[in-house]
Amino acid sequence: MTREPAGNRSVEPNRDPAGFLSGFALTPSSRARCPNSIQIPERSASLTQSRAGLLSIELLAVPHLRPATASFRRRRSFEQPPSGRSLSLHRAVAIDINRPFHRAAIATFLRRAATLPPALALLLRNVRSPFEAHRAATLPCLGHSAEHRGLRRTITMEFELPNKALTTMRFSELNPPLSEKVLEALSESGFNFCTPVQAATIPLLCSFKDVAVDAATGSGKTLAFVIPLVEILRRSSSNPKPHQVLGIIISPTRELSHQIYHVAQPFISTLANVKSMLLVGGVEVKSDMKKIEEEGANILIGTPGRLYDIMNRMDFLDFKNFEILILDEADRLLDMGFQKQITSIISLLPKLRRTGLFSATQTEAVEELARAGLRNPVRVEVRAEAKLLNAPAASKQPESTKTPSGLQIEYLECEADKKPSQLVDILIKNRSRKVIIYFMTCACVDYWGVVLPRLSVLKGFSLVPLHGKMKQTVREKALASFTSLSNGVLLCTDVAARGLDIPGVDCIVQYDPPQDPNVFIHRVGRTARLGKQGHAVVFLLPKEESYVEFLRIRRVPLQERKCSDNAPDVVPQIRSAAKKDRDVMEKGVRAFVSYIRAYKEHHCSYIFRWKELEIGKLAMGHGLLQLPLMPEVKHHSLSTEGFVPVDDINLEDIKYRDKSREKQRKKNLQAKKEAKEKEKEAKPEKPSKTPSAPTAMRKKTARQRRAQQTIEDEEELMQDYRLLKKLKKGTIDENEYAKLTGAEELL
């Protein structure tokens, strides 16, 4: 039985309980720390933990407080009670209205409340946020009338806290203990309690043990290696030389490296005379070398290619006192073909070092790397537990999953020509939220990034495309733009599937399932981070339904989502846009072709069988006017059912909307026509051969065609195998391999 909170005791009207108002007075010490703060004593507030993981704060209205005490600031952290229990406030605390979850709760309360108690008016007086204009119209003035003085009123505000992702372990309670400077940096960043992976990993690394960490996305892995790195370097060397490298953090993508660098900076800055350096592609390598030479670098954070290049070129870098190596998203590092660079980097480092491998998925390649690069490693595996809510109470057993506990994943099964309409329906229903849509290839991102803004039902939506073929500056600008939005849509490939912590992402849509099933949990992990709630949807074709069972076996449960009957039919609008602008038409064809070629390379080829693709419906779903000529279509009896070609238009007559591009196209056509005529004039005409009747009538039977196709498939497979052997031997690099196999289209 929960005890009644102290703040709920009855108070007679027109009477000020002894000591009640004095509790709100500013003490000299608190005024020195925070001149605009209010301390809430035990008798005037209580905290209660609800089942949904929300923290309720009940305040007594005090209408005649001084308006000068206008803003609240966090003085002590809220203590997290065990689930389902009540927590009484037993010390003075203050509320931080600068934290996002507080502001969101206040905004919700403002929208719902018709009249607000004066105490809440005081709480919100100096809020600077999007709802500040609303404040002036809704907040009542502070009253001093006798009828309000001392009158007991209780208001309840709910602040969403990441309780589900946190343990009861504080950073200050870890053993070995963290330094005061690191604890201060954590407190300033709002981190007081550890996540499970942090509570397990930080003590191990700080105790000089190697670790291989397998934890769900959004579980706090970045701090789990940044804090030990800083603590180890603090103990190792008090005054390192400028070119003495003590630690390296390697991640697979530029965006993730940028994120790690910015997360680590507040903690690295607590180390005296230690400088960090971000090394990623897209920047001239000479400028990086010059900066290291002039300023020095003790901690290197970056991608494998650039780190390997820098370490090979700069012989004066000293690794003799190297302390710690971190490989973030280790499985992706190996999947992307960085094994050669990583092996070379490790060979340059001393064997007496600490090494940490971090990922949400531990593959065989990662296990092999762990055996080769780690000395007596400790395996850390953190899994979320989900309960089946519809099951009887006795059978509600926790089920281990690879996804965050607050994440709901659904699959939507529909035909390829209905996918655009269902996508638009989802976007309309999530208009006020942040959404990420994943596509299979860069060409698909380019196409839908042009088409979706032209749909009338999506007018006013903020749509941001992002893929690996963009220039680095464009990628950075796109990511920064989406991060700054309160609501919008990011269209991307798997370049944004790993590690990126984009705040406020509510919904993940996988328009195309990933080629690698391991990437699935990384995609959906961009939402429901640190215990928050999130929603994800994956589109599947009818013949791909077995993918649901495949994921369930891999501890990724999915629920069915029905197709919306009210989804707007947008395919006619897409085809109309293609008729009016050649750019849309050409990008649609490129997206269609790249999708089919990428589909052929699915790792789960027994589920995603490309020879069973209904390309007619797929072409309609891409808004194509006519089916393109491509070998995959020409040599196979793929179904063209459902495709209605546009016969009343010549594709060559479709013009670019951009006049300069159209002018250049006409010039190129004219030049090509003239070149063809000259070539025809220069070539002597060959005597025409009249084929004999038997030759003209000779045709291959169905069996012969199948046999020929089998030979071609085997030759293609052998060619891929030979290229892979060359890649492993180092005869060709990753870029050449990607071009020769067509894998460059995927990022």
Secondary structure in CASP SS format (residue, H / E / C, confidence):
PFRMAT SS
TARGET T0000
AUTHOR 0000-0000-0000
METHOD secondary structure of the structure
MODEL  1
M C 1.00
T C 1.00
R C 1.00
E C 1.00
P C 1.00
A H 1.00
G H 1.00
N H 1.00
R C 1.00
S C 1.00
V C 1.00
E C 1.00
P C 1.00
N C 1.00
R C 1.00
D C 1.00
P C 1.00
A C 1.00
G C 1.00
F C 1.00
L H 1.00
S H 1.00
G H 1.00
F H 1.00
A C 1.00
L C 1.00
T C 1.00
P H 1.00
S H 1.00
S H 1.00
R H 1.00
A H 1.00
R H 1.00
C C 1.00
P C 1.00
N C 1.00
S C 1.00
I C 1.00
Q C 1.00
I E 1.00
P C 1.00
E H 1.00
R H 1.00
S H 1.00
A E 1.00
S E 1.00
L E 1.00
T E 1.00
Q E 1.00
S C 1.00
R C 1.00
A C 1.00
G C 1.00
L E 1.00
L E 1.00
S E 1.00
I E 1.00
E E 1.00
L E 1.00
L E 1.00
A C 1.00
V C 1.00
P C 1.00
H C 1.00
L C 1.00
R C 1.00
P C 1.00
A C 1.00
T C 1.00
A C 1.00
S C 1.00
F C 1.00
R C 1.00
R C 1.00
R C 1.00
R C 1.00
S C 1.00
F C 1.00
E C 1.00
Q C 1.00
P C 1.00
P C 1.00
S C 1.00
G C 1.00
R C 1.00
S E 1.00
L E 1.00
S C 1.00
L C 1.00
H C 1.00
R C 1.00
A C 1.00
V E 1.00
A C 1.00
I C 1.00
D C 1.00
I C 1.00
N C 1.00
R C 1.00
P H 1.00
F H 1.00
H H 1.00
R H 1.00
A H 1.00
A H 1.00
I H 1.00
A H 1.00
T H 1.00
F H 1.00
L H 1.00
R H 1.00
R H 1.00
A C 1.00
A C 1.00
T C 1.00
L C 1.00
P C 1.00
P H 1.00
A H 1.00
L H 1.00
A H 1.00
L H 1.00
L H 1.00
L C 1.00
R C 1.00
N C 1.00
V C 1.00
R C 1.00
S C 1.00
P C 1.00
F C 1.00
E H 1.00
A H 1.00
H H 1.00
R H 1.00
A H 1.00
A H 1.00
T H 1.00
L C 1.00
P C 1.00
C C 1.00
L C 1.00
G C 1.00
H C 1.00
S C 1.00
A C 1.00
E C 1.00
H C 1.00
R C 1.00
G C 1.00
L C 1.00
R C 1.00
R C 1.00
T E 1.00
I E 1.00
T E 1.00
M E 1.00
E E 1.00
F E 1.00
E E 1.00
L C 1.00
P C 1.00
N H 1.00
K H 1.00
A H 1.00
L C 1.00
T C 1.00
T C 1.00
M C 1.00
R E 1.00
F H 1.00
S H 1.00
E H 1.00
L C 1.00
N C 1.00
P C 1.00
P C 1.00
L C 1.00
S C 1.00
E H 1.00
K H 1.00
V H 1.00
L H 1.00
E H 1.00
A H 1.00
L H 1.00
S H 1.00
E H 1.00
S C 1.00
G C 1.00
F C 1.00
N C 1.00
F E 1.00
C C 1.00
T C 1.00
P H 1.00
V H 1.00
Q H 1.00
A H 1.00
A H 1.00
T H 1.00
I H 1.00
P H 1.00
L H 1.00
L H 1.00
C H 1.00
S C 1.00
F C 1.00
K C 1.00
D C 1.00
V E 1.00
A E 1.00
V E 1.00
D E 1.00
A E 1.00
A C 1.00
T C 1.00
G C 1.00
S C 1.00
G C 1.00
K H 1.00
T H 1.00
L H 1.00
A H 1.00
F H 1.00
V H 1.00
I H 1.00
P H 1.00
L H 1.00
V H 1.00
E H 1.00
I H 1.00
L H 1.00
R H 1.00
R H 1.00
S H 1.00
S C 1.00
S C 1.00
N C 1.00
P C 1.00
K C 1.00
P C 1.00
H C 1.00
Q E 1.00
V C 1.00
L C 1.00
G E 1.00
I E 1.00
I E 1.00
I E 1.00
S C 1.00
P C 1.00
T C 1.00
R H 1.00
E H 1.00
L H 1.00
S H 1.00
H H 1.00
Q H 1.00
I H 1.00
Y H 1.00
H H 1.00
V H 1.00
A H 1.00
Q H 1.00
P H 1.00
F H 1.00
I H 1.00
S C 1.00
T C 1.00
L C 1.00
A C 1.00
N C 1.00
V C 1.00
K C 1.00
S E 1.00
M E 1.00
L E 1.00
L E 1.00
V C 1.00
G C 1.00
G C 1.00
V C 1.00
E C 1.00
V H 1.00
K H 1.00
S H 1.00
D H 1.00
M H 1.00
K H 1.00
K H 1.00
I H 1.00
E H 1.00
E H 1.00
E H 1.00
G C 1.00
A C 1.00
N C 1.00
I E 1.00
L E 1.00
I E 1.00
G E 1.00
T C 1.00
P H 1.00
G H 1.00
R H 1.00
L H 1.00
Y H 1.00
D H 1.00
I H 1.00
M H 1.00
N H 1.00
R H 1.00
M C 1.00
D C 1.00
F C 1.00
L C 1.00
D E 1.00
F C 1.00
K C 1.00
N C 1.00
F C 1.00
E C 1.00
I E 1.00
L E 1.00
I E 1.00
L E 1.00
D E 1.00
E C 1.00
A H 1.00
D H 1.00
R H 1.00
L H 1.00
L H 1.00
D H 1.00
M C 1.00
G C 1.00
F C 1.00
Q H 1.00
K H 1.00
Q H 1.00
I H 1.00
T H 1.00
S H 1.00
I H 1.00
I H 1.00
S H 1.00
L C 1.00
L C 1.00
P C 1.00
K C 1.00
L C 1.00
R C 1.00
R E 1.00
T E 1.00
G E 1.00
L E 1.00
F E 1.00
S E 1.00
A C 1.00
T C 1.00
Q C 1.00
T C 1.00
E H 1.00
A H 1.00
V H 1.00
E H 1.00
E H 1.00
L H 1.00
A H 1.00
R H 1.00
A H 1.00
G H 1.00
L C 1.00
R C 1.00
N C 1.00
P C 1.00
V E 1.00
R E 1.00
V E 1.00
E E 1.00
V E 1.00
R C 1.00
A E 1.00
E E 1.00
A E 1.00
K C 1.00
L C 1.00
L C 1.00
N C 1.00
A C 1.00
P C 1.00
A H 1.00
A H 1.00
S H 1.00
K C 1.00
Q C 1.00
P C 1.00
E E 1.00
S E 1.00
T E 1.00
K C 1.00
T C 1.00
P C 1.00
S C 1.00
G C 1.00
L E 1.00
Q E 1.00
I E 1.00
E E 1.00
Y E 1.00
L E 1.00
E E 1.00
C C 1.00
E C 1.00
A H 1.00
D H 1.00
K H 1.00
K H 1.00
P H 1.00
S H 1.00
Q H 1.00
L H 1.00
V H 1.00
D H 1.00
I H 1.00
L H 1.00
I H 1.00
K H 1.00
N C 1.00
R C 1.00
S C 1.00
R C 1.00
K E 1.00
V E 1.00
I E 1.00
I E 1.00
Y E 1.00
F C 1.00
M C 1.00
T C 1.00
C H 1.00
A H 1.00
C H 1.00
V H 1.00
D H 1.00
Y H 1.00
W H 1.00
G H 1.00
V H 1.00
V H 1.00
L H 1.00
P H 1.00
R H 1.00
L C 1.00
S H 1.00
V H 1.00
L H 1.00
K C 1.00
G C 1.00
F C 1.00
S C 1.00
L E 1.00
V E 1.00
P E 1.00
L E 1.00
H C 1.00
G C 1.00
K C 1.00
M C 1.00
K C 1.00
Q H 1.00
T H 1.00
V H 1.00
R H 1.00
E H 1.00
K H 1.00
A H 1.00
L H 1.00
A H 1.00
S H 1.00
F H 1.00
T H 1.00
S H 1.00
L C 1.00
S C 1.00
N C 1.00
G E 1.00
V E 1.00
L E 1.00
L E 1.00
C E 1.00
T C 1.00
D H 1.00
V H 1.00
A H 1.00
A C 1.00
R C 1.00
G C 1.00
L C 1.00
D C 1.00
I C 1.00
P C 1.00
G C 1.00
V E 1.00
D E 1.00
C E 1.00
I E 1.00
V E 1.00
Q E 1.00
Y C 1.00
D C 1.00
P C 1.00
P C 1.00
Q C 1.00
D C 1.00
P C 1.00
N H 1.00
V H 1.00
F H 1.00
I H 1.00
H H 1.00
R H 1.00
V H 1.00
G C 1.00
R C 1.00
T C 1.00
A C 1.00
R H 1.00
L H 1.00
G H 1.00
K C 1.00
Q C 1.00
G E 1.00
H E 1.00
A E 1.00
V E 1.00
V E 1.00
F E 1.00
L E 1.00
L C 1.00
P H 1.00
K H 1.00
E H 1.00
E C 1.00
S H 1.00
Y H 1.00
V H 1.00
E H 1.00
F H 1.00
L H 1.00
R H 1.00
I H 1.00
R C 1.00
R C 1.00
V C 1.00
P C 1.00
L C 1.00
Q E 1.00
E E 1.00
R E 1.00
K C 1.00
C C 1.00
S C 1.00
D C 1.00
N C 1.00
A C 1.00
P C 1.00
D C 1.00
V C 1.00
V H 1.00
P H 1.00
Q H 1.00
I H 1.00
R H 1.00
S H 1.00
A H 1.00
A H 1.00
K H 1.00
K H 1.00
D C 1.00
R H 1.00
D H 1.00
V H 1.00
M H 1.00
E H 1.00
K H 1.00
G H 1.00
V H 1.00
R H 1.00
A H 1.00
F H 1.00
V H 1.00
S H 1.00
Y H 1.00
I H 1.00
R H 1.00
A H 1.00
Y H 1.00
K C 1.00
E C 1.00
H C 1.00
H C 1.00
C C 1.00
S C 1.00
Y C 1.00
I C 1.00
F C 1.00
R C 1.00
W H 1.00
K H 1.00
E H 1.00
L C 1.00
E E 1.00
I H 1.00
G H 1.00
K H 1.00
L H 1.00
A H 1.00
M H 1.00
G H 1.00
H C 1.00
G C 1.00
L C 1.00
L C 1.00
Q C 1.00
L C 1.00
P C 1.00
L C 1.00
M C 1.00
P H 1.00
E H 1.00
V H 1.00
K H 1.00
H C 1.00
H C 1.00
S C 1.00
L C 1.00
S E 1.00
T C 1.00
E C 1.00
G C 1.00
F C 1.00
V C 1.00
P C 1.00
V C 1.00
D C 1.00
D C 1.00
I C 1.00
N C 1.00
L H 1.00
E H 1.00
D H 1.00
I C 1.00
K C 1.00
Y C 1.00
R C 1.00
D C 1.00
K H 1.00
S H 1.00
R H 1.00
E H 1.00
K H 1.00
Q H 1.00
R H 1.00
K H 1.00
K H 1.00
N H 1.00
L H 1.00
Q H 1.00
A H 1.00
K H 1.00
K H 1.00
E H 1.00
A H 1.00
K H 1.00
E H 1.00
K H 1.00
E H 1.00
K H 1.00
E H 1.00
A H 1.00
K C 1.00
P C 1.00
E C 1.00
K C 1.00
P C 1.00
S C 1.00
K C 1.00
T C 1.00
P C 1.00
S C 1.00
A H 1.00
P H 1.00
T H 1.00
A H 1.00
M H 1.00
R C 1.00
K C 1.00
K C 1.00
T C 1.00
A H 1.00
R H 1.00
Q H 1.00
R H 1.00
R H 1.00
A H 1.00
Q H 1.00
Q H 1.00
T H 1.00
I H 1.00
E H 1.00
D H 1.00
E H 1.00
E H 1.00
E H 1.00
L H 1.00
M H 1.00
Q H 1.00
D H 1.00
Y H 1.00
R H 1.00
L H 1.00
L H 1.00
K H 1.00
K H 1.00
L H 1.00
K H 1.00
K H 1.00
G C 1.00
T C 1.00
I C 1.00
D C 1.00
E H 1.00
N H 1.00
E H 1.00
Y H 1.00
A H 1.00
K H 1.00
L H 1.00
T H 1.00
G C 1.00
A H 1.00
E H 1.00
E H 1.00
L H 1.00
L C 1.00
END
